[in-house]
């Protein structure tokens, strides 16, 4: 089995549900095609995951001497981070709770084969 090289982005300011849409799109694809999909998508999650994917590619090339043309996205995972709880004033002296959800993004790449 080939070794995986990964990159993490912790506490990204996006909900896990929205970020998982883009993680599901690139899982299992060659890195060139995954970068093309992410760069053309208008979603915020695409920008964040693209940064993590580029970091994983750089880690594989620089630290492990892997060939970039042979890399595929082996794992793309989005986990929930700590949720920030905030208050918003509403009518007649009431308040409503607002949740600012955050995510941990993890992308791992491995050589084909």
MDAnalysis code that builds the backbone (N, CA, C; Angstrom):
import MDAnalysis as mda
import numpy as np

u = mda.Universe.empty(339, n_residues=113, atom_resindex=np.repeat(np.arange(113), 3), trajectory=True)
u.add_TopologyAttr("name", ["N", "CA", "C"] * 113)
u.add_TopologyAttr("resid", np.arange(1, 114))
u.add_TopologyAttr("resname", ["UNK", "UNK", "UNK", "UNK", "UNK", "UNK", "UNK", "UNK", "UNK", "UNK", "UNK", "UNK", "UNK", "UNK", "UNK", "UNK", "UNK", "UNK", "UNK", "UNK", "UNK", "UNK", "UNK", "UNK", "UNK", "UNK", "UNK", "UNK", "UNK", "UNK", "UNK", "UNK", "UNK", "UNK", "UNK", "UNK", "UNK", "UNK", "UNK", "UNK", "UNK", "UNK", "UNK", "UNK", "UNK", "UNK", "UNK", "UNK", "UNK", "UNK", "UNK", "UNK", "UNK", "UNK", "UNK", "UNK", "UNK", "UNK", "UNK", "UNK", "UNK", "UNK", "UNK", "UNK", "UNK", "UNK", "UNK", "UNK", "UNK", "UNK", "UNK", "UNK", "UNK", "UNK", "UNK", "UNK", "UNK", "UNK", "UNK", "UNK", "UNK", "UNK", "UNK", "UNK", "UNK", "UNK", "UNK", "UNK", "UNK", "UNK", "UNK", "UNK", "UNK", "UNK", "UNK", "UNK", "UNK", "UNK", "UNK", "UNK", "UNK", "UNK", "UNK", "UNK", "UNK", "UNK", "UNK", "UNK", "UNK", "UNK", "UNK", "UNK", "UNK"])
u.atoms.positions = np.array([
    [0.853, -1.183, 0.000],
    [0.000, 0.000, 0.000],
    [0.893, 1.239, 0.000],
    [0.532, 2.220, -0.804],
    [1.308, 3.451, -0.863],
    [0.988, 4.321, 0.340],
    [1.943, 5.157, 0.702],
    [1.715, 5.995, 1.867],
    [0.887, 7.221, 1.498],
    [0.124, 7.679, 2.469],
    [-0.707, 8.861, 2.297],
    [0.008, 10.060, 2.898],
    [-0.124, 11.189, 2.229],
    [0.390, 12.449, 2.752],
    [-0.814, 13.354, 2.911],
    [-0.938, 13.985, 4.073],
    [-2.144, 14.756, 4.321],
    [-1.841, 16.172, 4.754],
    [-2.872, 16.988, 4.692],
    [-2.801, 18.368, 5.150],
    [-4.107, 18.682, 5.876],
    [-4.008, 19.519, 6.894],
    [-5.155, 19.858, 7.730],
    [-5.377, 21.370, 7.747],
    [-6.620, 21.761, 7.867],
    [-6.977, 23.151, 8.162],
    [-8.004, 23.076, 9.285],
    [-7.621, 23.569, 10.441],
    [-8.510, 23.474, 11.600],
    [-9.279, 24.774, 11.798],
    [-10.497, 24.649, 12.303],
    [-11.361, 25.771, 12.654],
    [-11.641, 26.697, 11.479],
    [-11.914, 26.125, 10.313],
    [-12.312, 26.937, 9.160],
    [-13.730, 27.436, 9.376],
    [-13.984, 28.673, 8.991],
    [-15.267, 29.285, 9.288],
    [-16.284, 28.964, 8.189],
    [-16.712, 27.701, 8.173],
    [-17.737, 27.221, 7.261],
    [-18.394, 26.022, 7.933],
    [-19.684, 25.852, 7.698],
    [-20.361, 24.729, 8.328],
    [-19.919, 23.422, 7.662],
    [-19.844, 22.351, 8.422],
    [-19.423, 21.071, 7.851],
    [-20.331, 20.596, 6.722],
    [-21.617, 20.865, 6.831],
    [-22.557, 20.434, 5.809],
    [-22.229, 21.069, 4.459],
    [-21.884, 22.344, 4.457],
    [-21.560, 23.040, 3.212],
    [-20.193, 22.620, 2.681],
    [-19.235, 22.400, 3.559],
    [-17.893, 22.018, 3.118],
    [-17.872, 20.596, 2.575],
    [-18.722, 19.716, 3.096],
    [-18.745, 18.327, 2.633],
    [-19.207, 18.203, 1.189],
    [-19.975, 19.175, 0.705],
    [-20.416, 19.134, -0.691],
    [-19.221, 19.099, -1.632],
    [-18.199, 19.902, -1.341],
    [-17.028, 19.954, -2.202],
    [-16.072, 18.794, -1.919],
    [-15.992, 18.352, -0.686],
    [-15.122, 17.220, -0.364],
    [-15.605, 15.964, -1.085],
    [-16.916, 15.797, -1.183],
    [-17.464, 14.630, -1.876],
    [-17.176, 14.683, -3.377],
    [-17.071, 15.895, -3.935],
    [-16.823, 16.046, -5.375],
    [-15.432, 15.577, -5.786],
    [-14.419, 15.769, -4.919],
    [-13.041, 15.522, -5.334],
    [-12.478, 14.189, -4.842],
    [-13.164, 13.513, -3.967],
    [-12.634, 12.280, -3.392],
    [-12.416, 11.229, -4.480],
    [-11.185, 10.700, -4.544],
    [-10.866, 9.653, -5.497],
    [-10.382, 10.137, -6.854],
    [-10.348, 11.440, -7.073],
    [-9.935, 11.986, -8.375],
    [-8.435, 12.249, -8.421],
    [-7.842, 12.282, -9.617],
    [-6.455, 12.758, -9.740],
    [-6.377, 14.223, -9.320],
    [-5.236, 14.638, -8.781],
    [-5.151, 15.978, -8.203],
    [-5.343, 17.077, -9.244],
    [-4.914, 16.859, -10.472],
    [-5.110, 17.874, -11.504],
    [-6.579, 18.139, -11.776],
    [-7.343, 17.062, -11.866],
    [-8.788, 17.203, -12.104],
    [-9.484, 17.790, -10.880],
    [-9.063, 17.394, -9.676],
    [-9.659, 17.921, -8.449],
    [-9.418, 19.431, -8.340],
    [-8.198, 19.875, -8.663],
    [-7.902, 21.314, -8.622],
    [-8.728, 22.075, -9.651],
    [-8.944, 21.482, -10.821],
    [-9.756, 22.136, -11.847],
    [-11.197, 22.302, -11.377],
    [-11.752, 21.270, -10.764],
    [-13.128, 21.331, -10.258],
    [-13.246, 22.397, -9.175],
    [-12.296, 22.411, -8.253],
    [-12.361, 23.367, -7.144],
    [-12.167, 24.800, -7.612],
    [-11.285, 25.021, -8.586],
    [-11.029, 26.395, -9.029],
    [-12.207, 26.969, -9.812],
    [-13.024, 26.115, -10.429],
    [-14.163, 26.593, -11.204],
    [-15.448, 26.700, -10.397],
    [-15.451, 26.184, -9.191],
    [-16.659, 26.224, -8.371],
    [-16.783, 27.569, -7.661],
    [-18.004, 28.138, -7.605],
    [-18.194, 29.422, -6.918],
    [-18.358, 29.302, -5.403],
    [-18.354, 28.095, -4.864],
    [-18.639, 27.916, -3.438],
    [-17.441, 28.267, -2.563],
    [-17.732, 28.743, -1.361],
    [-16.682, 29.090, -0.399],
    [-15.904, 27.839, 0.015],
    [-16.599, 26.725, 0.172],
    [-15.943, 25.481, 0.554],
    [-14.901, 25.040, -0.465],
    [-15.124, 25.364, -1.730],
    [-14.164, 25.002, -2.772],
    [-12.854, 25.751, -2.574],
    [-12.927, 27.030, -2.226],
    [-11.708, 27.819, -1.990],
    [-10.924, 27.267, -0.814],
    [-11.620, 26.922, 0.264],
    [-10.948, 26.435, 1.458],
    [-10.319, 25.056, 1.226],
    [-11.047, 24.169, 0.574],
    [-10.529, 22.829, 0.328],
    [-9.404, 22.876, -0.705],
    [-9.479, 23.817, -1.649],
    [-8.405, 23.961, -2.635],
    [-7.082, 24.311, -1.965],
    [-7.128, 25.186, -0.970],
    [-5.912, 25.543, -0.237],
    [-5.321, 24.335, 0.480],
    [-6.181, 23.528, 1.091],
    [-5.710, 22.344, 1.817],
    [-5.148, 21.316, 0.837],
    [-5.795, 21.154, -0.317],
    [-5.307, 20.214, -1.325],
    [-3.947, 20.642, -1.861],
    [-3.767, 21.933, -2.131],
    [-2.472, 22.426, -2.604],
    [-1.387, 22.198, -1.555],
    [-1.741, 22.346, -0.288],
    [-0.790, 22.094, 0.786],
    [-0.409, 20.615, 0.846],
    [-1.383, 19.721, 0.664],
    [-1.096, 18.286, 0.675],
    [-0.198, 17.905, -0.503],
    [-0.443, 18.508, -1.661],
    [0.393, 18.244, -2.838],
    [1.827, 18.705, -2.582],
    [1.972, 19.900, -2.006],
    [3.300, 20.421, -1.699],
    [4.008, 19.553, -0.665],
    [3.277, 19.061, 0.330],
    [3.860, 18.173, 1.332],
    [4.361, 16.882, 0.689],
    [3.572, 16.331, -0.225],
    [3.949, 15.079, -0.879],
    [5.198, 15.267, -1.737],
    [5.241, 16.382, -2.457],
    [6.369, 16.617, -3.355],
    [7.636, 16.970, -2.582],
    [7.517, 17.865, -1.623],
    [8.686, 18.395, -0.912],
    [9.223, 17.416, 0.136],
    [8.339, 16.863, 0.938],
    [8.783, 16.057, 2.076],
    [8.948, 14.573, 1.758],
    [8.218, 14.078, 0.747],
    [8.239, 12.643, 0.478],
    [8.723, 12.305, -0.930],
    [9.015, 13.302, -1.742],
    [9.552, 13.075, -3.073],
    [8.615, 12.359, -4.024],
    [7.314, 12.551, -3.853],
    [6.342, 11.887, -4.721],
    [6.186, 12.660, -6.034],
    [5.781, 11.938, -7.077],
    [5.532, 12.550, -8.383],
    [4.139, 13.153, -8.386],
    [4.047, 14.456, -8.666],
    [2.764, 15.161, -8.602],
    [1.782, 14.625, -9.640],
    [2.271, 14.202, -10.798],
    [1.389, 13.718, -11.862],
    [0.739, 12.381, -11.521],
    [1.272, 11.681, -10.537],
    [0.737, 10.366, -10.158],
    [-0.143, 10.420, -8.907],
    [-0.390, 11.601, -8.367],
    [-1.137, 11.707, -7.115],
    [-2.643, 11.696, -7.349],
    [-3.355, 11.047, -6.432],
    [-4.821, 11.074, -6.411],
    [-5.269, 11.473, -5.011],
    [-6.465, 12.036, -4.922],
    [-7.033, 12.409, -3.626],
    [-7.589, 11.131, -2.994],
    [-6.876, 10.599, -2.028],
    [-7.313, 9.346, -1.416],
    [-8.369, 9.583, -0.344],
    [-8.248, 10.673, 0.386],
    [-9.200, 10.986, 1.454],
    [-9.488, 12.473, 1.441],
    [-10.748, 12.830, 1.570],
    [-11.156, 14.223, 1.764],
    [-12.234, 14.191, 2.839],
    [-11.895, 14.701, 4.012],
    [-12.795, 14.576, 5.153],
    [-13.077, 15.942, 5.761],
    [-14.308, 16.152, 6.201],
    [-14.700, 17.390, 6.881],
    [-15.358, 16.994, 8.194],
    [-14.780, 17.457, 9.287],
    [-15.319, 17.175, 10.613],
    [-15.790, 18.465, 11.260],
    [-16.737, 18.345, 12.149],
    [-17.249, 19.517, 12.863],
    [-16.255, 19.954, 13.923],
    [-16.040, 21.245, 14.009],
    [-15.201, 21.824, 15.052],
    [-16.132, 22.437, 16.102],
    [-15.544, 23.175, 17.007],
    [-16.348, 23.792, 18.053],
    [-17.281, 24.843, 17.465],
    [-18.544, 24.831, 17.887],
    [-19.537, 25.777, 17.412],
    [-19.565, 26.989, 18.327],
    [-19.493, 28.163, 17.725],
    [-19.597, 29.398, 18.503],
    [-21.066, 29.746, 18.662],
    [-21.492, 30.045, 19.881],
    [-22.886, 30.374, 20.152],
    [-22.996, 31.870, 20.399],
    [-23.842, 32.505, 19.636],
    [-24.016, 33.954, 19.715],
    [-25.496, 34.274, 19.903],
    [-25.790, 35.501, 20.321],
    [-27.156, 35.933, 20.556],
    [-27.537, 37.025, 19.572],
    [-28.801, 37.062, 19.160],
    [-29.304, 38.088, 18.255],
    [-30.601, 38.628, 18.835],
    [-30.697, 39.956, 18.975],
    [-31.940, 40.524, 19.501],
    [-33.101, 40.363, 18.520],
    [-34.265, 40.065, 19.031],
    [-35.468, 39.918, 18.213],
    [-36.541, 40.843, 18.768],
    [-37.713, 40.753, 18.235],
    [-38.796, 41.653, 18.621],
    [-39.295, 41.440, 20.033],
    [-39.852, 42.481, 20.591],
    [-40.489, 42.482, 21.907],
    [-39.554, 42.023, 23.012],
    [-38.286, 42.428, 22.949],
    [-37.333, 42.176, 24.012],
    [-36.805, 40.760, 24.090],
    [-37.034, 39.972, 23.071],
    [-36.563, 38.591, 23.093],
    [-35.208, 38.478, 22.391],
    [-34.601, 37.320, 22.565],
    [-33.346, 37.046, 21.855],
    [-33.420, 35.658, 21.233],
    [-32.631, 35.469, 20.192],
    [-32.524, 34.163, 19.552],
    [-31.065, 33.761, 19.533],
    [-30.833, 32.482, 19.634],
    [-29.477, 31.962, 19.600],
    [-29.062, 31.747, 18.148],
    [-27.828, 32.127, 17.816],
    [-27.260, 31.889, 16.493],
    [-26.035, 31.004, 16.658],
    [-25.841, 30.098, 15.729],
    [-24.702, 29.199, 15.789],
    [-23.762, 29.514, 14.635],
    [-22.503, 29.757, 14.955],
    [-21.485, 29.942, 13.934],
    [-20.688, 28.651, 13.886],
    [-20.984, 27.852, 12.893],
    [-20.390, 26.525, 12.806],
    [-19.016, 26.597, 12.159],
    [-18.120, 25.747, 12.623],
    [-16.756, 25.687, 12.114],
    [-16.409, 24.256, 11.749],
    [-15.354, 24.104, 10.942],
    [-15.009, 22.783, 10.417],
    [-13.510, 22.549, 10.484],
    [-13.138, 21.276, 10.597],
    [-11.766, 20.834, 10.399],
    [-11.732, 20.153, 9.030],
    [-10.861, 20.629, 8.139],
    [-10.753, 20.070, 6.798],
    [-9.489, 19.225, 6.709],
    [-9.592, 18.020, 6.150],
    [-8.437, 17.153, 5.981],
    [-8.469, 16.548, 4.582],
    [-7.350, 16.713, 3.868],
    [-7.216, 16.126, 2.538],
    [-5.935, 15.305, 2.525],
    [-6.028, 14.073, 2.052],
    [-4.857, 13.202, 1.941],
    [-4.696, 12.790, 0.484],
    [-3.438, 12.765, 0.038],
    [-3.139, 12.337, -1.327],
    [-2.196, 11.137, -1.264],
    [-2.284, 10.283, -2.274],
    [-1.412, 9.110, -2.372],
    [-1.088, 8.890, -3.838],
    [0.003, 8.200, -4.088],
    [0.359, 7.896, -5.471],
    [-0.525, 6.790, -6.010],
    [-0.843, 6.892, -7.282],
    [-1.655, 5.886, -7.951],
    [-0.917, 4.554, -7.956],
    [-1.665, 3.491, -7.740],
    [-1.009, 2.202, -7.861],
    [-1.258, 1.258, -6.806],
])
